[in-house]
Amino acid sequence: MCELGRGFAHIDTWIFDLDNTLYPASCRLFDQIDVKIGAFVSNLLGIDTAEARRIQKAYFYEYGTTLRGLMSEHEVSPDEFLDYVHDIDHSPVPANQALDAALHGLPGRKLIFTNGTVAHARKVLARIGVTHHFGDIFDIVHSDFIPKPAIGPYRKFIAQTGIEPTSSAMFEDIARNLEAPHELGMTTVLVTSPDNKDAEHLNALHGGAGEKHVHHVTGDLAAFLTKLAADRN
């Protein structure tokens, strides 16, 4: 799918979400974070696992992140939460030489824009083997703990990095997180996977590949970027 005129010849800035976008959801890294979020909610509220899971997902769907819901509803300290949920084993993330080569073939800046943390992102990028491509990581702390899909973090990201939205492409696994980039003039790419259950659920509720704010869809990021790099050369 491609909105008329939404090719990549004009793109000089490549912006990537991190979790379940730069690495495959099939490696189940985010499952570890998901479990730890549930445990945090359970311990915080003194409730069983099932009820904690219900609240965790309700906050995620409503607020963009469970953290934002906990901050809004329970005045939770974000630092305590983020330190706890990102204390995981990053070894399941595989190296991706094809992605490394594809990124090398794309001219311009490459940036990370994540609802996670810089520390988590650096560990993931190191595991994939693509750290050297990325000049800036804009995380949930930079966005004042206001997560995507709110448009405010995108505006702050643009101001802080000095990018030009109309010559930028945004890659994301959750379609609603592409609404603001589309509104701001970016070319948008939805990265899909049947293993990414939260994204599939949200995309079914709020519109996914068929929505006007999604210009392109891929189930294989490395192959998609490889073709783009070939087309640019």
N, C-alpha and C positions, 0 to 999 in steps of 0.2 A: 504494500500500500504506500502511496506517495501523493501528498497534496501537490497540485500543479505548481511547478517551479521550485519544489523543495528537494533539489538535488544537493550535492556536497561540494561542488566546484568552488563555491565562495567561502567555504568553512576554513577558518584558521585557528579555531579554539575548540577543543574536544573535552567535554565535561562528562564525568562518569560518576554515577552512584557506585557504592562499594558492594555491600552485602547482596548476594544473589544476582549481581550484575557483572562484576569483574571476575568473579569465580562462579563455578556452576553450583546451583542449588543442590545438585545430586551429591555433593561432598558432605552435606549436612552440617556444615559449620554453624550456621545460624540456629540450628536445632539446639545446640548447646546454650546459646544465648537465650533462646526461647524458654528452655527449662529453668535457667537461672532467674529469669524475670518472674516466672511463676512462683519459684521458691521465695523470692524477695517479697512478692505480694502476699503470699501465704504467711510468712513470718511477720510482716508489717501489720497485717490486719487480724492475725490470729484465726485464720480460717483454713478449711481443708483444701486439698489440692484442686479438686474439681471446681469449687467456688472461686478459688484464686485464678484458675484458668479462665473462667467466664469473665471475671472482672478485667483481667489482663487483656483479653481480646476486645472486650467492649471499649476499653480506653484506647487501645491501638486504633480501632476502626473510627472512633469518634474524634480523637485528638491528634492522630498522626503518629504518635508513639505512646506506649504505655507510660513512659516517664512523664510526659506532659500531663496525662490524666492524673497520675499520682501527685504531681506538683500542684495541680489545680484543685484536686479534691481532698488531698491529705497533707499538703505542705511538706512533701518529701524533699530531702536534700539531694540535688542532682549528682553531686560528686560521689556520695556514698553509693547511690544506685549504679552509676556508670562504672565505678571501680569494681563493684561486685559482679555485674552481669557480663563484663568483658574479661573476667579472669577465667579464661578457657584455654583449651588445647587447640592451637592453630595448625597443628600438623596435618589434619585432613585436607587442607587446601593444597591442591596439586600445582606443581610448576606448569607453566603454559608457554612453551617456546613459540607456538604459533601466534599467540596474542602478543608476545614480546616483539616478534618480527613485524606483525601488522602495525603496531603502534609506532615502531621505528620508521615505517614507510609513510606515515601520515605527517605532513608538514604542519607546524604550528604548536601552540601550547596544549598541554594535557593537564587537566585539573581533576581533583576528587571533590565531590560535594556529597557529604554523607550525614545521615541522622545519627551515626555512631561517633566515635572519638578519633582524634589524631593517632593516639597510641595504638588503638585497634587497627586502624587503617594501615599504619606502617608495618605492623606484623603481617597483615594479609598481603600487602604489596610485596614484601620480602619473600613470602612463601611462593607467590606466583612468579616472581622474578622480574618484576616490571617497575621497581621503585624508581629507577633512574629516569623514567619517562615523565614523572609527575613533579611539577614545580611547586604546587600549592595544594594543601588539603584543607578544605573548609568543612568544619565539623559542627556538631550540635552545640558546642561551647561557643564557637564563633557566632552562631545564630541566636545567642542568648537563650538557648534551650527551647526555642520555638522551632518545631520541626517542619519539614516538608509535609503536606502540600501547601501550607500557607505561603502567600506570595512575598511576605516580608523578608524571610531568609534569602530568597532569590535576589531581591533588590539589594540587600546587604552584601551578598556574594558578588554581585556585579560591581558595586561601589568599591569593595575591598580589593578585588582582583583587577579592576580596570578593563574587563573584557567588553567587547561589543556584542550584544545579544544576537543581532541579525547576522553575524558571521560566526555563530557558535552552534554546536550540536550537543544535545543533552541525551544521555543514555540512562535508562531507568528500568527497573523491573515492575514498578507499580504505576499503572496508567494515570491515576489521579495526580501523581507527582509530576506529570508532564503538562498539566493544564497551565500552571504559571509560566513555565518556560515558553510554551506556545504563545501565551498572551504577550510575553515580553519580546517575542520575535525570533526565538530560537527554532532550529530544526530539531525534531524530537524523534527518538528511537526507543521503542519498547522491547526489552529483552525478556523473552518468555521461557518458562520451563514447567513441565507437568509436576516437577518435584517441589515447586514453589507454591505451596498450598495457600498461604496467606495472600499472596499476590493474585492468585487465581480467584480466590473468593472476593477480594476487593474489586478486581477487574470485572467480575461478573455483576457485582452490585452497581458499580459506578461507571461502567463502560470501559472497554479495553481497546482492542485493535481496531474496532470500527469507529472510534470517536475521531472527531476532526482535529483534536489536539495531538493525535498520534500519527505522525507522518510515515514512519517506517516500523516494521516489526521483524525481529529475528530471534531464532532459537539457538543461534550459534554466533556469539559475539566475535570470536576470532576469525571465523570464515567471512563474516559480514565486513569486518574492518580490512581483511586481506583483499577482498574485492575492491573496496574503496581505495585502498592504497594503490592497487594495480591500475584502477581507472584514473588516478591522479598522475600516474607516471607515464 
